[in-house]
Amino acid sequence: MRRIWLSAAAVVAAVGALTACTDGEGKDDSGKDGTAVAESSRAQDPAGGEDEEAAAAMRDVEITGSGVEDHDVWGPGAYVVRYKVTNGGNEAADYFVGLEFLDKDGDVLGSTGVTADKLGPGKTKEADAAPLEAEIENGEIADIRSVRVSEVQRTPAA
Protein backbone atom coordinates (compact mmCIF):
# COMPACT_ATOMS: atom_id res chain seq x y z
CA MET A 1 0.00 0.00 0.00
CA ARG A 2 2.85 2.37 0.85
CA ARG A 3 4.39 1.82 -2.61
CA ILE A 4 1.14 2.88 -4.27
CA TRP A 5 1.08 6.13 -2.27
CA LEU A 6 4.75 6.81 -3.05
CA SER A 7 4.14 6.17 -6.74
CA ALA A 8 1.10 8.45 -6.73
CA ALA A 9 3.09 11.16 -4.94
CA ALA A 10 5.86 10.87 -7.55
CA VAL A 11 3.36 11.29 -10.39
CA VAL A 12 1.80 14.33 -8.71
CA ALA A 13 5.26 15.86 -8.19
CA ALA A 14 6.20 15.25 -11.83
CA VAL A 15 3.00 16.85 -13.08
CA GLY A 16 3.56 19.81 -10.76
CA ALA A 17 7.10 20.23 -12.01
CA LEU A 18 5.97 20.03 -15.62
CA THR A 19 3.31 22.69 -15.33
CA ALA A 20 5.20 24.93 -12.85
CA CYS A 21 3.02 27.39 -10.99
CA THR A 22 0.80 29.51 -13.18
CA ASP A 23 -2.06 31.89 -12.70
CA GLY A 24 -4.16 34.27 -14.81
CA GLU A 25 -7.40 34.43 -16.72
CA GLY A 26 -8.59 35.10 -20.30
CA LYS A 27 -9.08 38.49 -21.97
CA ASP A 28 -10.08 39.49 -25.52
CA ASP A 29 -7.97 39.67 -28.73
CA SER A 30 -8.35 38.11 -32.30
CA GLY A 31 -7.40 35.15 -34.58
CA LYS A 32 -6.76 31.97 -36.78
CA ASP A 33 -7.08 28.19 -36.18
CA GLY A 34 -5.36 24.79 -36.29
CA THR A 35 -3.37 22.25 -34.34
CA ALA A 36 0.31 23.00 -34.23
CA VAL A 37 3.59 22.23 -32.57
CA ALA A 38 6.43 24.72 -32.86
CA GLU A 39 10.01 24.82 -31.69
CA SER A 40 12.08 27.97 -31.83
CA SER A 41 14.99 26.11 -33.45
CA ARG A 42 12.86 24.53 -36.21
CA ALA A 43 12.99 26.10 -39.67
CA GLN A 44 9.69 27.47 -40.91
CA ASP A 45 8.30 26.44 -44.32
CA PRO A 46 7.27 29.58 -46.26
CA ALA A 47 5.15 27.42 -48.58
CA GLY A 48 2.70 26.68 -45.76
CA GLY A 49 1.40 23.46 -44.29
CA GLU A 50 2.41 22.15 -40.89
CA ASP A 51 5.26 24.60 -40.44
CA GLU A 52 2.88 27.51 -41.10
CA GLU A 53 0.55 26.23 -38.37
CA ALA A 54 3.51 25.77 -36.03
CA ALA A 55 4.71 29.31 -36.75
CA ALA A 56 1.18 30.63 -36.07
CA ALA A 57 1.12 28.80 -32.72
CA MET A 58 4.54 30.25 -31.84
CA ARG A 59 3.21 33.75 -32.62
CA ASP A 60 0.38 33.16 -30.13
CA VAL A 61 2.89 33.23 -27.23
CA GLU A 62 4.82 36.20 -25.88
CA ILE A 63 7.16 36.54 -22.92
CA THR A 64 6.24 39.94 -21.52
CA GLY A 65 8.90 40.08 -18.81
CA SER A 66 11.32 38.05 -16.74
CA GLY A 67 13.81 38.49 -13.96
CA VAL A 68 14.54 38.11 -10.28
CA GLU A 69 11.96 39.56 -7.90
CA ASP A 70 10.32 39.04 -4.56
CA HIS A 71 7.11 37.18 -5.39
CA ASP A 72 4.05 36.37 -3.27
CA VAL A 73 3.99 32.73 -4.45
CA TRP A 74 7.65 31.86 -5.13
CA GLY A 75 9.22 33.99 -2.42
CA PRO A 76 12.13 36.42 -2.30
CA GLY A 77 14.69 36.32 -5.09
CA ALA A 78 12.55 34.17 -7.42
CA TYR A 79 13.20 34.14 -11.16
CA VAL A 80 9.75 35.00 -12.52
CA VAL A 81 8.58 34.76 -16.15
CA ARG A 82 5.54 36.76 -17.22
CA TYR A 83 3.89 35.48 -20.37
CA LYS A 84 0.84 35.96 -22.54
CA VAL A 85 -0.90 33.36 -24.72
CA THR A 86 -3.44 34.68 -27.24
CA ASN A 87 -5.56 32.20 -29.19
CA GLY A 88 -5.16 33.38 -32.77
CA GLY A 89 -7.50 30.66 -34.03
CA ASN A 90 -11.20 30.39 -34.82
CA GLU A 91 -11.85 27.62 -32.24
CA ALA A 92 -11.12 27.12 -28.55
CA ALA A 93 -7.66 25.62 -28.06
CA ASP A 94 -5.42 24.12 -25.40
CA TYR A 95 -1.82 25.33 -25.30
CA PHE A 96 1.35 23.83 -23.89
CA VAL A 97 4.29 26.24 -23.88
CA GLY A 98 7.83 25.01 -23.24
CA LEU A 99 10.19 27.50 -21.62
CA GLU A 100 13.99 27.18 -21.49
CA PHE A 101 16.09 28.99 -18.90
CA LEU A 102 19.48 30.20 -20.12
CA ASP A 103 22.74 31.20 -18.42
CA LYS A 104 24.96 34.15 -19.34
CA ASP A 105 26.46 32.18 -22.25
CA GLY A 106 23.05 31.20 -23.66
CA ASP A 107 23.39 27.59 -22.52
CA VAL A 108 20.21 25.83 -21.35
CA LEU A 109 20.12 25.37 -17.58
CA GLY A 110 16.73 23.67 -17.54
CA SER A 111 13.16 23.93 -18.71
CA THR A 112 9.55 23.96 -17.63
CA GLY A 113 6.14 24.08 -19.24
CA VAL A 114 3.00 26.14 -18.76
CA THR A 115 -0.50 25.66 -20.10
CA ALA A 116 -3.49 27.66 -21.22
CA ASP A 117 -6.53 25.40 -21.30
CA LYS A 118 -9.76 25.90 -23.27
CA LEU A 119 -8.69 29.34 -24.43
CA GLY A 120 -11.45 30.75 -26.63
CA PRO A 121 -10.78 32.32 -30.02
CA GLY A 122 -9.35 35.79 -29.59
CA LYS A 123 -8.92 35.28 -25.83
CA THR A 124 -5.69 35.92 -23.94
CA LYS A 125 -4.27 34.34 -20.81
CA GLU A 126 -1.71 36.45 -18.99
CA ALA A 127 0.15 34.75 -16.16
CA ASP A 128 3.50 34.20 -14.56
CA ALA A 129 5.59 31.18 -13.71
CA ALA A 130 8.86 30.35 -12.00
CA PRO A 131 11.17 27.37 -12.38
CA LEU A 132 11.41 24.83 -9.60
CA GLU A 133 14.88 23.90 -8.37
CA ALA A 134 14.37 20.35 -9.73
CA GLU A 135 13.83 21.77 -13.25
CA ILE A 136 17.24 23.49 -13.34
CA GLU A 137 19.53 20.55 -14.07
CA ASN A 138 22.65 22.27 -15.45
CA GLY A 139 23.25 24.92 -12.81
CA GLU A 140 21.21 26.83 -10.28
CA ILE A 141 18.28 29.22 -10.38
CA ALA A 142 20.72 32.04 -9.51
CA ASP A 143 22.53 31.33 -12.82
CA ILE A 144 19.47 32.17 -14.95
CA ARG A 145 19.97 35.26 -17.12
CA SER A 146 17.16 34.85 -19.68
CA VAL A 147 14.29 32.67 -20.82
CA ARG A 148 12.97 31.69 -24.23
CA VAL A 149 9.97 29.88 -25.68
CA SER A 150 11.28 26.54 -26.94
CA GLU A 151 8.04 24.88 -28.00
CA VAL A 152 4.36 25.66 -28.47
CA GLN A 153 1.69 22.99 -28.89
CA ARG A 154 -1.79 24.18 -29.84
CA THR A 155 -4.56 21.58 -29.99
CA PRO A 156 -8.33 21.92 -30.30
CA ALA A 157 -9.95 22.12 -26.85
CA ALA A 158 -11.88 19.01 -25.87
N, C-alpha and C positions, 0 to 999 in steps of 0.2 A: 504494500500500500504506500509506503514511504517513497519508493521509486517512482510511482505514478505521480505523486505530488511534486517530486523534484523535477521530473520530466515536464510536467505542466508549467512549473515555475520557470524552467529554462526557455520554453516556448514563449511564454508571456514576456520574459526579459528580451528575447530576440526580436519579437514584434515591436516592443517599446523602443529598442535601439534602432530598428529600421525606420520607424516613423518619427523619431526624435520627439520633441515636445512642440506642438504647434497650436496656434489659436487664430481666431479671425472669422469673419463672416462674409457673405457675398454682397456685392454692390453692382450697379449697372455699368455696361460698356457695349461692344458690338461684335459681329463675327462671321465665321466659316464653319466647315464640319469635317468629320473623318476620324479614323483611328490611326494613330501615328506613334512611332517611337523615334526619338532623335538623340543623337550624341553629338556633343560639340566638336569632336574630332572627326566625325564622318563627313565626307564630301557630299555636297548637295547636287542633285541632278537637275540642271536647268530645264530639261525637257519635260519634267513633271513626274507623275506617278508617286510611288512610295516616298521617295526623297522629298518631293514637294510637300506631302502631308507631314512628314517628319519636321521639315523646316517650319511649317505653319505651327506645329505643336511647340517647337522651340521658341517661336516668336510670342507665344501665349504666356511665357514666363519671364519675369524681370526681377533681378535682385535690386532692391531699392536702397539698401544700405547694409553695412556690416562693420563690425569692430568690437572692441572690448568695452564693456559697460557694466554698471551695477544694475542687475535685473531682478524684478520681483519674483520670478519663477526660478531662474538659474543662479541667482546669487551675485555677490560682488565679483568683479573681474571676469565675467562670462563673455565668451566670444559669441555675439548674437548676429544672426542673419535675418534681415527683413526682406520679405519677398512678396510678389504679387503674381497671381495666376488669373488670367482673363480668358474665358472661354470664347475663342474666336469662331466657334462653329455654330451651326443651325440647330443642334440638338444638345441636350444635357450630356455632360461628359464627366468621367472620372480621370483625375490626373495623378501620376506619380512623377515626382521631380527628384532626380539625383543631384546631390550637391557634393563637390569635392573641396576640401580644405587644403590650402597650399602654404608652403613655407616661403621664406624670403627669396629662395632660388626658383620658385615656381614648381617645386616637387610636391607631389601629393602626400599629405600626412595621413589622410583618412577620408571617409565619406559618410554621408547619411542620406536619408530620403524623407521627403515630406509629401503629403497628399492633399488634394482638393477633391472631395467626393460630391457627386451629383450637382456639379456646377452648371447652372442653366446657361443657355446661349446668351452671350453678352454680359454675363455676370462676372464679378471679380472677387476673389478671395485675397485679402491682405492679411499676412500673419508674420510671425517671427519664429525662429527655431535656433537651437544651439546644439553643438555636438556634445555627445557624452564622451567621457574619458575612454571608454571601451571602443569607441569608433575611431579614435586617433591612434593608429597602429604604428606609424613611422616617426614618432616624435611625441610632443606634448601639446596640449591646448595652447599653452603660452607661446608656442612656435608658429601659430597660425598668423599669416599676414594678409591672406585674401581667400576668397571663395569663388567658385564658378559653378554654373549649371553644367553637369556632365551628361545628363540624359533627361528626356521628357517622354513619358508614355501617356497618350491620350486615348481613352477607350470610351465607347458609348456607355452612358450610365444605365445600370440595370433597373 
